[in-house]
Amino acid sequence: MNTDLLNLLQQRRSIYALGKDVTQSKQAIVDLVEDVIQATPTSFNS
């Protein structure tokens, strides 16, 4: 792989501010994260 491309990929960042004003309950967030984890494919589709 081209080392310039590899360096660009390693330096890539998504920076954004997360606020403290959350409108969902903690349980709703936990449920959403669990659903996303279950629906996200893995490298071995396990």
Jmol script that loads the backbone (N, CA, C; Angstrom):
load data "model"
ATOM      1  N   MET A   1       0.857  -1.177   0.000  1.00  0.00           N
ATOM      2  CA  MET A   1       0.000   0.000   0.000  1.00  0.00           C
ATOM      3  C   MET A   1       0.899   1.235   0.000  1.00  0.00           C
ATOM      4  N   ASN A   2       0.470   2.244  -0.675  1.00  0.00           N
ATOM      5  CA  ASN A   2       1.211   3.491  -0.736  1.00  0.00           C
ATOM      6  C   ASN A   2       1.353   4.074   0.670  1.00  0.00           C
ATOM      7  N   THR A   3       2.575   4.420   1.064  1.00  0.00           N
ATOM      8  CA  THR A   3       2.802   4.919   2.424  1.00  0.00           C
ATOM      9  C   THR A   3       2.130   6.264   2.658  1.00  0.00           C
ATOM     10  N   ASP A   4       1.990   7.102   1.608  1.00  0.00           N
ATOM     11  CA  ASP A   4       1.290   8.381   1.778  1.00  0.00           C
ATOM     12  C   ASP A   4      -0.175   8.145   2.126  1.00  0.00           C
ATOM     13  N   LEU A   5      -0.793   7.217   1.446  1.00  0.00           N
ATOM     14  CA  LEU A   5      -2.193   6.893   1.735  1.00  0.00           C
ATOM     15  C   LEU A   5      -2.331   6.314   3.134  1.00  0.00           C
ATOM     16  N   LEU A   6      -1.427   5.435   3.499  1.00  0.00           N
ATOM     17  CA  LEU A   6      -1.458   4.840   4.827  1.00  0.00           C
ATOM     18  C   LEU A   6      -1.303   5.913   5.907  1.00  0.00           C
ATOM     19  N   ASN A   7      -0.413   6.860   5.710  1.00  0.00           N
ATOM     20  CA  ASN A   7      -0.237   7.959   6.672  1.00  0.00           C
ATOM     21  C   ASN A   7      -1.494   8.807   6.780  1.00  0.00           C
ATOM     22  N   LEU A   8      -2.138   9.085   5.657  1.00  0.00           N
ATOM     23  CA  LEU A   8      -3.383   9.859   5.691  1.00  0.00           C
ATOM     24  C   LEU A   8      -4.471   9.122   6.454  1.00  0.00           C
ATOM     25  N   LEU A   9      -4.571   7.817   6.240  1.00  0.00           N
ATOM     26  CA  LEU A   9      -5.584   7.032   6.946  1.00  0.00           C
ATOM     27  C   LEU A   9      -5.321   7.002   8.449  1.00  0.00           C
ATOM     28  N   GLN A  10      -4.055   6.944   8.835  1.00  0.00           N
ATOM     29  CA  GLN A  10      -3.714   6.899  10.256  1.00  0.00           C
ATOM     30  C   GLN A  10      -3.965   8.230  10.946  1.00  0.00           C
ATOM     31  N   GLN A  11      -3.901   9.326  10.205  1.00  0.00           N
ATOM     32  CA  GLN A  11      -4.075  10.658  10.792  1.00  0.00           C
ATOM     33  C   GLN A  11      -5.519  11.134  10.742  1.00  0.00           C
ATOM     34  N   ARG A  12      -6.402  10.383  10.117  1.00  0.00           N
ATOM     35  CA  ARG A  12      -7.794  10.788   9.975  1.00  0.00           C
ATOM     36  C   ARG A  12      -8.469  10.870  11.334  1.00  0.00           C
ATOM     37  N   ARG A  13      -9.162  11.952  11.566  1.00  0.00           N
ATOM     38  CA  ARG A  13      -9.879  12.140  12.824  1.00  0.00           C
ATOM     39  C   ARG A  13     -11.237  12.771  12.552  1.00  0.00           C
ATOM     40  N   SER A  14     -12.217  12.389  13.319  1.00  0.00           N
ATOM     41  CA  SER A  14     -13.527  13.029  13.314  1.00  0.00           C
ATOM     42  C   SER A  14     -13.701  13.675  14.680  1.00  0.00           C
ATOM     43  N   ILE A  15     -13.547  14.972  14.724  1.00  0.00           N
ATOM     44  CA  ILE A  15     -13.611  15.687  15.995  1.00  0.00           C
ATOM     45  C   ILE A  15     -14.920  16.463  16.047  1.00  0.00           C
ATOM     46  N   TYR A  16     -15.658  16.241  17.096  1.00  0.00           N
ATOM     47  CA  TYR A  16     -16.900  16.963  17.310  1.00  0.00           C
ATOM     48  C   TYR A  16     -17.158  17.035  18.804  1.00  0.00           C
ATOM     49  N   ALA A  17     -17.908  18.045  19.195  1.00  0.00           N
ATOM     50  CA  ALA A  17     -18.195  18.248  20.612  1.00  0.00           C
ATOM     51  C   ALA A  17     -19.489  17.527  20.984  1.00  0.00           C
ATOM     52  N   LEU A  18     -19.446  16.820  22.079  1.00  0.00           N
ATOM     53  CA  LEU A  18     -20.641  16.179  22.614  1.00  0.00           C
ATOM     54  C   LEU A  18     -21.143  17.009  23.783  1.00  0.00           C
ATOM     55  N   GLY A  19     -22.382  17.354  23.759  1.00  0.00           N
ATOM     56  CA  GLY A  19     -22.952  18.157  24.822  1.00  0.00           C
ATOM     57  C   GLY A  19     -23.405  17.312  25.996  1.00  0.00           C
ATOM     58  N   LYS A  20     -23.707  17.973  27.085  1.00  0.00           N
ATOM     59  CA  LYS A  20     -24.176  17.263  28.278  1.00  0.00           C
ATOM     60  C   LYS A  20     -25.693  17.235  28.353  1.00  0.00           C
ATOM     61  N   ASP A  21     -26.364  17.901  27.417  1.00  0.00           N
ATOM     62  CA  ASP A  21     -27.824  17.952  27.408  1.00  0.00           C
ATOM     63  C   ASP A  21     -28.366  16.806  26.563  1.00  0.00           C
ATOM     64  N   VAL A  22     -28.572  15.665  27.191  1.00  0.00           N
ATOM     65  CA  VAL A  22     -29.076  14.482  26.499  1.00  0.00           C
ATOM     66  C   VAL A  22     -30.567  14.368  26.776  1.00  0.00           C
ATOM     67  N   THR A  23     -31.344  14.188  25.700  1.00  0.00           N
ATOM     68  CA  THR A  23     -32.801  14.127  25.884  1.00  0.00           C
ATOM     69  C   THR A  23     -33.296  12.703  26.111  1.00  0.00           C
ATOM     70  N   GLN A  24     -32.506  11.681  25.742  1.00  0.00           N
ATOM     71  CA  GLN A  24     -32.913  10.297  25.930  1.00  0.00           C
ATOM     72  C   GLN A  24     -32.508   9.818  27.321  1.00  0.00           C
ATOM     73  N   SER A  25     -33.215   8.815  27.796  1.00  0.00           N
ATOM     74  CA  SER A  25     -32.856   8.216  29.069  1.00  0.00           C
ATOM     75  C   SER A  25     -31.619   7.345  28.890  1.00  0.00           C
ATOM     76  N   LYS A  26     -30.947   7.061  29.988  1.00  0.00           N
ATOM     77  CA  LYS A  26     -29.758   6.210  29.910  1.00  0.00           C
ATOM     78  C   LYS A  26     -30.106   4.827  29.373  1.00  0.00           C
ATOM     79  N   GLN A  27     -31.256   4.309  29.757  1.00  0.00           N
ATOM     80  CA  GLN A  27     -31.668   2.986  29.285  1.00  0.00           C
ATOM     81  C   GLN A  27     -31.927   3.000  27.778  1.00  0.00           C
ATOM     82  N   ALA A  28     -32.497   4.077  27.258  1.00  0.00           N
ATOM     83  CA  ALA A  28     -32.738   4.177  25.818  1.00  0.00           C
ATOM     84  C   ALA A  28     -31.419   4.183  25.052  1.00  0.00           C
ATOM     85  N   ILE A  29     -30.412   4.848  25.586  1.00  0.00           N
ATOM     86  CA  ILE A  29     -29.097   4.876  24.952  1.00  0.00           C
ATOM     87  C   ILE A  29     -28.457   3.494  24.993  1.00  0.00           C
ATOM     88  N   VAL A  30     -28.557   2.826  26.131  1.00  0.00           N
ATOM     89  CA  VAL A  30     -28.003   1.476  26.255  1.00  0.00           C
ATOM     90  C   VAL A  30     -28.688   0.535  25.270  1.00  0.00           C
ATOM     91  N   ASP A  31     -30.004   0.616  25.164  1.00  0.00           N
ATOM     92  CA  ASP A  31     -30.746  -0.233  24.229  1.00  0.00           C
ATOM     93  C   ASP A  31     -30.311   0.029  22.787  1.00  0.00           C
ATOM     94  N   LEU A  32     -30.137   1.294  22.435  1.00  0.00           N
ATOM     95  CA  LEU A  32     -29.713   1.652  21.085  1.00  0.00           C
ATOM     96  C   LEU A  32     -28.321   1.112  20.781  1.00  0.00           C
ATOM     97  N   VAL A  33     -27.396   1.257  21.711  1.00  0.00           N
ATOM     98  CA  VAL A  33     -26.038   0.761  21.503  1.00  0.00           C
ATOM     99  C   VAL A  33     -26.033  -0.754  21.374  1.00  0.00           C
ATOM    100  N   GLU A  34     -26.810  -1.438  22.192  1.00  0.00           N
ATOM    101  CA  GLU A  34     -26.882  -2.901  22.094  1.00  0.00           C
ATOM    102  C   GLU A  34     -27.443  -3.337  20.748  1.00  0.00           C
ATOM    103  N   ASP A  35     -28.466  -2.637  20.249  1.00  0.00           N
ATOM    104  CA  ASP A  35     -29.039  -2.967  18.947  1.00  0.00           C
ATOM    105  C   ASP A  35     -28.028  -2.739  17.823  1.00  0.00           C
ATOM    106  N   VAL A  36     -27.285  -1.649  17.911  1.00  0.00           N
ATOM    107  CA  VAL A  36     -26.278  -1.349  16.890  1.00  0.00           C
ATOM    108  C   VAL A  36     -25.176  -2.399  16.905  1.00  0.00           C
ATOM    109  N   ILE A  37     -24.751  -2.809  18.087  1.00  0.00           N
ATOM    110  CA  ILE A  37     -23.701  -3.835  18.184  1.00  0.00           C
ATOM    111  C   ILE A  37     -24.181  -5.141  17.564  1.00  0.00           C
ATOM    112  N   GLN A  38     -25.435  -5.492  17.804  1.00  0.00           N
ATOM    113  CA  GLN A  38     -25.965  -6.733  17.240  1.00  0.00           C
ATOM    114  C   GLN A  38     -26.105  -6.658  15.722  1.00  0.00           C
ATOM    115  N   ALA A  39     -26.398  -5.482  15.174  1.00  0.00           N
ATOM    116  CA  ALA A  39     -26.648  -5.335  13.742  1.00  0.00           C
ATOM    117  C   ALA A  39     -25.374  -5.072  12.927  1.00  0.00           C
ATOM    118  N   THR A  40     -24.283  -4.735  13.604  1.00  0.00           N
ATOM    119  CA  THR A  40     -23.045  -4.404  12.901  1.00  0.00           C
ATOM    120  C   THR A  40     -22.299  -5.688  12.541  1.00  0.00           C
ATOM    121  N   PRO A  41     -21.970  -5.848  11.266  1.00  0.00           N
ATOM    122  CA  PRO A  41     -21.236  -7.065  10.881  1.00  0.00           C
ATOM    123  C   PRO A  41     -19.804  -7.037  11.375  1.00  0.00           C
ATOM    124  N   THR A  42     -19.272  -8.216  11.630  1.00  0.00           N
ATOM    125  CA  THR A  42     -17.882  -8.341  12.054  1.00  0.00           C
ATOM    126  C   THR A  42     -17.073  -8.891  10.880  1.00  0.00           C
ATOM    127  N   SER A  43     -15.797  -8.959  11.052  1.00  0.00           N
ATOM    128  CA  SER A  43     -14.945  -9.461   9.967  1.00  0.00           C
ATOM    129  C   SER A  43     -15.232 -10.926   9.651  1.00  0.00           C
ATOM    130  N   PHE A  44     -15.737 -11.664  10.619  1.00  0.00           N
ATOM    131  CA  PHE A  44     -16.050 -13.079  10.411  1.00  0.00           C
ATOM    132  C   PHE A  44     -17.554 -13.342  10.416  1.00  0.00           C
ATOM    133  N   ASN A  45     -18.355 -12.264  10.381  1.00  0.00           N
ATOM    134  CA  ASN A  45     -19.811 -12.374  10.408  1.00  0.00           C
ATOM    135  C   ASN A  45     -20.299 -13.223  11.580  1.00  0.00           C
ATOM    136  N   SER A  46     -19.670 -13.030  12.723  1.00  0.00           N
ATOM    137  CA  SER A  46     -20.066 -13.803  13.898  1.00  0.00           C
ATOM    138  C   SER A  46     -21.037 -13.031  14.760  1.00  0.00           C
TER     139      SER A  46
END
end "model"
wireframe off; spacefill off
backbone 0.3
color backbone group
